[in-house]
Amino acid sequence: MTRKHFRELADALHSIRPSPDFPLDFAMWSDAVDKTADVCAASNPRFNLALFIAACEHGDGVAQKV
């Protein structure tokens, strides 16, 4: 996978990010982010886990750096 794929995945995950006010929904979303990040890391040794998770949480501004 490439940086473009990582950005698209982060944008998609950000778009469905639930409010932390709903702990069960947020925990499920966070688990999906972690599992997606594992797949990305396995596909590309240059994958930046911290940047990907930040992009999933904060959206476009960070996603451009992924």
C-alpha positions in Angstrom: 0.0 0.0 0.0 1.1 3.6 -0.6 0.8 6.9 1.1 -2.2 7.6 -1.0 -4.0 4.5 0.3 -3.1 5.4 3.9 -4.6 8.9 3.4 -7.8 7.5 1.9 -8.2 5.0 4.8 -7.5 7.7 7.4 -10.0 10.0 5.8 -12.6 7.2 5.6 -12.1 6.3 9.3 -12.2 9.9 10.3 -15.5 10.4 8.5 -17.1 7.7 10.7 -15.5 8.7 14.0 -18.1 8.7 16.8 -18.1 11.1 19.7 -16.0 10.1 22.7 -19.3 10.7 24.6 -20.4 7.3 23.4 -17.8 5.0 24.9 -18.9 1.8 23.3 -19.1 3.3 19.8 -15.8 5.1 20.3 -14.1 1.9 21.6 -15.3 -0.1 18.5 -14.1 2.7 16.2 -10.8 2.8 17.9 -10.4 -0.9 17.6 -11.2 -0.6 13.8 -8.5 2.1 13.5 -5.9 -0.1 15.3 -6.7 -3.2 13.2 -6.5 -1.1 10.0 -3.2 0.3 11.1 -1.9 -3.2 11.6 -2.7 -4.1 8.0 -1.1 -0.9 6.8 2.0 -1.5 8.8 2.3 -5.1 7.5 2.1 -3.9 3.9 4.7 -1.1 4.0 7.7 -0.9 6.3 7.7 3.0 6.1 4.2 3.2 7.5 4.0 5.8 10.3 1.6 4.4 12.9 1.4 7.6 15.1 0.7 9.8 12.1 -2.0 7.5 10.8 -3.8 7.4 14.1 -3.6 11.2 14.4 -5.0 11.5 10.9 -7.9 9.2 11.7 -8.7 11.2 14.8 -8.2 14.7 13.5 -8.9 14.6 9.8 -7.7 16.4 6.7 -5.0 18.6 8.2 -3.1 15.7 9.6 -4.0 13.2 6.8 -2.0 15.3 4.3 1.1 14.3 6.2 0.3 10.6 6.2 
